[in-house]
Amino acid sequence: MQIIPAIDIIEGKCVRLTQGDYQQKKIYNEHPLEVAKQFEDAGLQRLHLVDLDGAKAGTVKNWKVLESIAGKTRLVVDFGGGIKKREDVDIVFNSGAALATIGSLAVKDESTFVQWLQSYGAEKFLLGADVKDEKIAVAGWLETTDIWIYDFVQKYIEHGIQQVFCTDVSKDGLLQGPSTELYKSILTKFDGLHFIASGGVSSVADLDVLRNIGCAGVIVGKAFYEGRITLDELVQFNRG
């Protein structure tokens, strides 16, 4: 199971929100590149980079941060937040992202997303699913749809999507443990899916549980920034 540290960006700074609430913002570092280099120097290979300004504005904003990290580290970066138009996709790939992360657009504008999968290649996209009570949530988690997570994942697997990450919005940023039962259920239904857990991780014990149920990766954010899991522990786990 691959450890994927997260860097969330607001106004070019590394921050974390609690349950997607911009009012509950904490700045951890003014220079995201410094944080990314820490991860790289420790031997981690992947990074989950989220443009929170872009997510709010509906267009990519912090592509300069992406360009800096992709240009000055060897990290495999997936980048999301505000990718709504083809121009946004081009900016993200031209700035050095290996993968573009798509969430709400895949819910609200299926035809556009399917066109991108066909023209850029499905392997270039990471599908993000925010979930509440097994239903897809959108609009900064304020709005829950009637779409079952399983139907959502199935549809895009049929369109060629290879990697999916899922965040239980009731858990994210609370450091209360991940949604193990939900993830188990998804993994049982989609044997062989490259599935990445996200949200709620609070300890190395949580990482053990996620590895044991078959997750291919786990996104770690607040637990690292709040000192619940050290960089050394992430590295040891990644090696093991």
Secondary structure as GFF3:
##gff-version 3
##sequence-region A 1 240
A	DSSP	beta_strand	2	10	.	.	.	ID=ss1
A	DSSP	beta_strand	13	18	.	.	.	ID=ss2
A	DSSP	beta_strand	21	29	.	.	.	ID=ss3
A	DSSP	alpha_helix	32	41	.	.	.	ID=ss4
A	DSSP	beta_strand	46	51	.	.	.	ID=ss5
A	DSSP	alpha_helix	52	57	.	.	.	ID=ss6
A	DSSP	alpha_helix	63	72	.	.	.	ID=ss7
A	DSSP	beta_strand	76	80	.	.	.	ID=ss8
A	DSSP	alpha_helix	86	94	.	.	.	ID=ss9
A	DSSP	beta_strand	99	102	.	.	.	ID=ss10
A	DSSP	alpha_helix	104	108	.	.	.	ID=ss11
A	DSSP	alpha_helix	110	120	.	.	.	ID=ss12
A	DSSP	three_ten_helix	122	124	.	.	.	ID=ss13
A	DSSP	beta_strand	125	132	.	.	.	ID=ss14
A	DSSP	beta_strand	135	138	.	.	.	ID=ss15
A	DSSP	beta_strand	143	148	.	.	.	ID=ss16
A	DSSP	alpha_helix	149	158	.	.	.	ID=ss17
A	DSSP	beta_strand	163	168	.	.	.	ID=ss18
A	DSSP	alpha_helix	180	189	.	.	.	ID=ss19
A	DSSP	beta_strand	194	198	.	.	.	ID=ss20
A	DSSP	alpha_helix	204	213	.	.	.	ID=ss21
A	DSSP	beta_strand	217	220	.	.	.	ID=ss22
A	DSSP	alpha_helix	222	225	.	.	.	ID=ss23
A	DSSP	alpha_helix	231	239	.	.	.	ID=ss24
###
